[in-house]
Amino acid sequence: MEPETNKDLETKGTGFGIAALVLGIISIIFLYYIIISIIAGVLAVVFGIIALKKGDRSFGKTGLALGIVSLIITLLLFLLLDVLDVSIFMIPDWYKF
């Protein structure tokens, strides 16, 4: 078994970090579709945490942050538009389940 080089140590968690970043971006883009946004946001958070534990700070933090922001926006939109039934806002037809 060969010892790990510096390049191996640097790229150890980048796969999870890139996956978290891509899923975070998808989650933000697809706020139009609640189910896709929630699934992609949760996966971005999970992969971001895994990437941070494996040592990928840049992509892992960004993917984690995008996933959390997307989940918060989705939750707030759901609460404001559907659960609370706020009459000040017009509830778009696309936001219904």
N, C-alpha and C positions, 0 to 999 in steps of 0.2 A: 504494500500500500504506500502510495507516494504522499509526501507531506503537501498540505495545501499551500498554494502560492498566494501572493497578495491579490492577484486578479480573481482567484477563486473566492477569497474572502470578501472582495468588493461586490461581486455579482451574486452572492449567496441568496439574498432575498429579493432580487430585482424582479423576478417573475411575479411574485405576489404583489409587489409594489405597483408594477405596471398594470396588473389585473385590477387592483383597487382603484387606480387612477382612471382607467377606461370605464369601469363600472360606475364610478362616481360621476363621470361626464355623461354617461348614458342615463343615469338616474336624474340628473338635472335637465337634460334635453327632453326626456319623456315624462315630464310632470303632467303632460296632457293625459297620459294613461296612468292611472293610480297604481294598478297592480304591478306594471313593469317598473315604475319608479320605486315602489317599496321593495320589490325583490332585488333590483340592482343596488339600491341604497344599503340594504342589509348585507348583501354580499360584499359591497365596497368597504363597509365597516369591518367585516370579518377578515377580509384579505388585507386590509390596512393594518389591523392589529397583528396578524401573522407576519406581515412584512416588517413591522417595527420590532417584533421579537427576533426576527432573523437578521436584523441589522440594516435594513434599507430605510434610511431616514427620509430621503427626499420624496420619492414616489409614495411611500407608505403614509407619511403625514398628509400629503395632498389628497390621496385617495380617501383616507379616513375622514378628513375635513369635508370633502365634497359629499361623501355618503351621509355624514351627520347633518350637514346643512340641507341636503335633499330630503331626508326623513323629517326634519323639523318643518320645512316648508310644506311638504305633503300633509303632515299632521295638522298644521295650522289651517291650510286650505280646506281640508276635510271638516275640521271642527267649525270653522266660520261659515262655510257654504252649505254644509249638509246637516250636521248635527244641531247646531244652534239655530239654523234656519233664519239667518239674518236677512231682514227684508230690505235693508239699505242696499245690499248688493244684489245684482241680478245673477241668479244661479245659472251658469251655462249648462246647456244640455250635455255637453261632452264630459262634465265632471260627475255625472251620475253614474252609479254602478250599472 
